[in-house]
Amino acid sequence: MNKAQIVANWKMNTTISDSINISTKLSNASLDINNIDITICPPALYLAQVHQILKNSSLKIGAQNIHSEEEGAYTGEISAKMISDYCDTVILGHSERRQIFKESNQDINKKFLLAKKFNLNSIICVGETIQERESGKAKKIVSTQILSALKSTSDFNKLLIAYEPVWAIGTGKAATAKDAQDMCSYIRNVITELNKNNVAENIPILYGGSVNSENIELFTQQKDINGALVGTASLDPDEFIKLIKKTKQ
Ligand code: PGA
């Protein structure tokens, strides 16, 4: 299996000086991380600065989003090509993008194909709302999100999936490790159905939603959970370093 993956999603938080402070602390921390890939996703405005600070470290950089078109008259948007100068990775289809900015499964598929074109890793986020879970539709929703996002390609190199139940994001109420494992194993089966050449075994599947230094170990001990997508706890560098140190490698 691949290395564990820990991804920090700063969302629309931090100032330029916060970004510099956090990245400097992370790059100076003596992390024993041979078996963990760490990716930091700052706001797009700070990518160049964070890249400058982390370029000689083992930490990687990701963007939080890209536009679904390659270039053109899309005021305010950021393209795959633009971020590819700084980033290895992009987060796609985060539930905040789906819910607040009305991104569709089709948009996410276009972004995935575009990210591939620019040689970026895609972290495709999937997850159900509390209503969907309570009405027994969680797996159906998650499989639809995956099947739509991965349409028109069977090349799953550079693909990561993050299972992020919407009700667990930013609420302090993480899923249980058992429920998260159950869904992540289901996700692996869905991908196996799409491509039977054993590729699903090597696709990192992350859990996200109120992950912190106290619960990371529980999640990363699970068979089908290969890491975490971390929001709130990634904004405090001491907490984030603690979380990395507790990740099961
Ligand atoms: P959280 O956010 O860790 O604050 O719950 C996770 C995410 O949205 O990726």
Boltz pocket constraint, residues with backbone or C-beta under 6 A from the ligand:
constraints:
  - pocket:
      binder: B
      contacts: [[A, 9], [A, 164], [A, 168], [A, 169], [A, 170], [A, 171], [A, 172], [A, 208], [A, 209], [A, 210], [A, 211], [A, 229], [A, 230], [A, 231], [A, 232], [A, 233]]
      max_distance: 6.0
